[in-house]
Amino acid sequence: MQREGKIMKNKKCIFLILSVLFITNVKCTNDLEWSATSIYSLDKVIYVGNILFPHSLQKTPQMAIYRGGQKIKTETDDTSKKVQFTISEDKNYKTFYVLIAQDIQPKIQNNTVQFLSVAPTQNYKFYKIEHIKKSSDDANKKDTYTWDIVGGKVRKDGRIPDNTLIIVYNPDYIEKLEGGNELELPKIIIKQNILEIGGGTEEKLHDEEAALLMASLKLNIIHTPEKSEIKQFRDKKLIIAMAKP
């Protein structure tokens, strides 16, 4: 019995060693796009963003969203009438900027994009949102998170702060930003009378949408497609689970 116990213990040790070797030798593939060094990189947070449209619309509009040199992938839900997206950021990063405008211009010098700008005379909406943690005095209760939302203006020269969440859309349709929690950005609420503002019919609204998407092609050229952080974290957990005896 003692010998069998040693054999089982040795097998367990061998399994753990092989598992560690497997994890540390995982390489980047076309689908995963991550390396072994990032398996335990849990220093980032994935925030979910939601843009909520009136349920009176038959079809949920699409829009182009950018941040930090990347074109953000969006998911359009015609049932709940919302556009959803995610952004990945360092967990210690607390202050974000949101800009809704119809025309964004890149400042290019020596074939390099220096920064993005919006014409100060153009109609736009700009917000500074700060993630605030509220610690609980009760040890049995979890800490809560809220967002401080402040509207404002960009610099006089129109320069947009780096890593601003840029939404190419008509700012006149934006009612407000509200809510949010630990992992959810403040919701962007679209006005209930969007059709009235947009010309009276949904067809005109979607014609404007198509024109904005077409105009955004120039931004697509200078932004790379977003990598799927959610898929990476899901696959990492699966691989780590394989190392358990």
Buried (B, 14 or more C-beta within 10 A) or exposed (E): EEEEEEEEEEEEEEEEEEBEEEBEEBEEEEEBEBEBEBBEEEEBBEBBBBBBBBEEBEEBBBBBBBBBEBBBEBEBEEEEBBBBBBBBBEEEEBEBBBBBBBBBBBBEEEEEEEBBBBEEEBEBBBBBBEBEEEEEEEEEEEEEBBBEBEEEEBEEEBBBBEBBBBBBBBBEBBBBBEBBBEEBBBBBBBBEEBBEEBEEEBEEBBEBBEEBBEBBEEBEEBBEEBEBBEEBBEBBEEBEEEBEE
